[in-house]
């Protein structure tokens, strides 16, 4: 079984060179064994859900998370997003609050962000899988090499993207991005621990849309 089998064809063509690299061979072996032997999120068929909903050509915005939610039924392959019927996680609730304060949009009662992804928002976690109730359990296993390549590829091959980097971990990825070609928006993480340190009031969502419009791109309906 190959991890990348479910990748959108555009992404698969861009990333197929990673499959034979030693780090990815080890990562694939580790992840598949974890799915067989224990409970891992998201479900394996949703591992690359962010890429399935947002093709390489359609990417306009990247929102970078760290790793998936580690509770039952929460993770579905999109950073910060939860499926319909799941309680809103605190960080996502704060994101919706900032959108309301920034753009006047009434916060939704559900947290499924697939509509964003379908508009060109790549909701990318740096680590794409996690063990049940064990945050960061799949960190430093190789996913970071893979998603760093995704970020670098987008920076190299596309122009006028918006990268939203929230929190120190996400902000550390700025080195992968050509800031002359793209807009990088940085803020503290929207978690309850740091949201009042500058995430609230950052106005990233209006700034993103203003930038997209200025480069003749359709703004995102947040």
N, C-alpha and C positions, 0 to 999 in steps of 0.2 A: 504493500500500500504506500502511495506517495502523498505526502502532505499537500503538495502544490497542485494536486489533480483538480481541485475545485476552483482554482483561481480563474478569474475572468481572463479571456484569451489575450487581451492587451497586456495585462499585468504579467501573465505567464511568459509572454515573449520578452518582456523587459527584465524579468527576474530569473529566467531559466538557468542562467550561468551560476546562480547561487547553489543550485541543487547538488552539484558535484564537489563543492568546496567542503573541506574537512569539518568546519564548524557546523554546516547544515546537515551533513551526514550524521553527526553525533546528536544534534538537536532532534532530528527526525526520529532517530532510534529512541531517544529519551522520551519524547512526547507521546509517541505511539504506545510505548510500554506503560506510561502513566495512564493513558486512556483505557488500556486493557486491565490494569491492576488496581486502579483506585478511581475515585470520583473527581473528574476534571471539568472545569468550565472554561469557555462555553461548550455546548455540545459540539462534537467534532465536525459536524456538517456546517456549523456556523463559525468555524475558526477564522475563515477569511471573508466573513460577511461584509465587512467594511469595503473590501475590494470588489466584491460581487455587485454591490449597490452603486459603487462609484468607480467607473472605469478610469484608466489612466488619462485618457483624453478629456474626460469631463471634470477632472479635479480643478477646483478654484480656491478652495479653503482647506486647511489642515488643522484639526484640533487634536492635540496630542495628549493622551492619557498615559498612565504608568502601566498598570496591569488590570485584568478584568475583575469585576465584582466576584467575591468568593463565596457568596451565599446561593442556596438553591434557586434556580429559575431567574436569576438576575442578569447574568451575562449573556449577551447574544451577538458578540463579535463587533460591537461598536463602542468606542470610548464614551463614557459618561451615560450612555443610553441603557434603558431597561425595557423589556417587552411590555406590551399592554397587560394591565392587571397587576403589575408589580408596584409596590409602594415607592414613592419618589425618594431616592437617596438624598442625603443632605446637600452634597455638592451640586447635584443637578437642580435641586430646589433653589439653591443660591444663583445658579446660572440663569434660571427662569426669572428670578427676582431682578437680576441685573438687566436682562432683556426688557423687562417691564419698565424699569427706571430709565433705561436708555432710549427705548423706542415706543413705549406706551402700549406694548402688546400684552394682553391679559395672559397670565401664566396658565398653561394647560393643566389638567388634572392627571395627566398620564405622562410617562417619560420616554416613550418610544421615539427616537430621533431618526428613524428611517427616512422621513420626509426630507430632512436636511441632507442625508447622504445622497438621495436621488437628485438633489439639486447641485451636487458637486462638492459637498463637504466630506472630506475623508476623515472619518472619526477613528483615528489610529491609536491603538495602545502600543507602547514600546515593547511590551511583553504580551503575547497573544493568548496565553493560556495560564491557568492557575489551579492548584489543588484545592479541594473543598475545605473551606474555613482556614486556609493557610496563605494569607497574603504574601506576595513576592516569592512564593515557593518555586516558581519557574523562572525567576530572574537569574541572570548570569549563566544561562544554559545555552545561549546562542540566539535567542529571539532578538536581542538588542542589535546584534550584527545585521540581522535581516532587515529590521525596521529602520536602522540607520541608513542602510542602502536604499530603502524606499524614499526616505527624506532627501538624501543626496541626489538620487535620480530625478526626483521632482524638481529640485532646485536647479540641476544642470540642464534638463531638457525642456522645461517649461518657463514661462515668463509671467510676471505680475500675479503670482499667487499670494495668498494671505496665510501666514502661519501664526496660529494662536498658541502661545507657550505660557502655560499657567503653572506656577510653582517652580522651585529650584531645579527639580529633575527635568521638566520639560525645557526650561530655559537653557539647560546645559547642551541641548541639541542645536542651539543657535549657530554653533561653529560649523555645522553641516550645510548651512543655508547661505546663499549669495544674497546679501542684504542690498546689493545694488540693483538686483533684478526683482526682488520680492519685498513685500511688506511683512515685517515681523512685529507682532503685538505681544508684549510681555506684561505679566501681572502676577501677583501672588495666586496661589491655588484657591479655587472657590470652596474649599472645605470650611466647616465652621471654625476651625482653628486659625485660619488666615484670611478669611474672606474680607474682614474689615481692615486689612492692612493694605488695601489698594485694588482688590478685585472689584468690590463695589465702587462704582464711579469711574471705572476704566473706560467705559463706552466702547468696548471692542467691537460690538455688533454693528453700531452705526459707522464706526471708522472702517470696518471691513467693507460694508456696502458702499460707502463713499469712494473707497479705493477701487472697488470692482467697477463701479459706474464710470469713474474717471478713466478706466482702461477699456471701456466699451464692452463690459461684461454684465450679464444680468445679475442684479443683487439677490441675496438669499432671503427667502421668506422665513424668517426666524419664528 
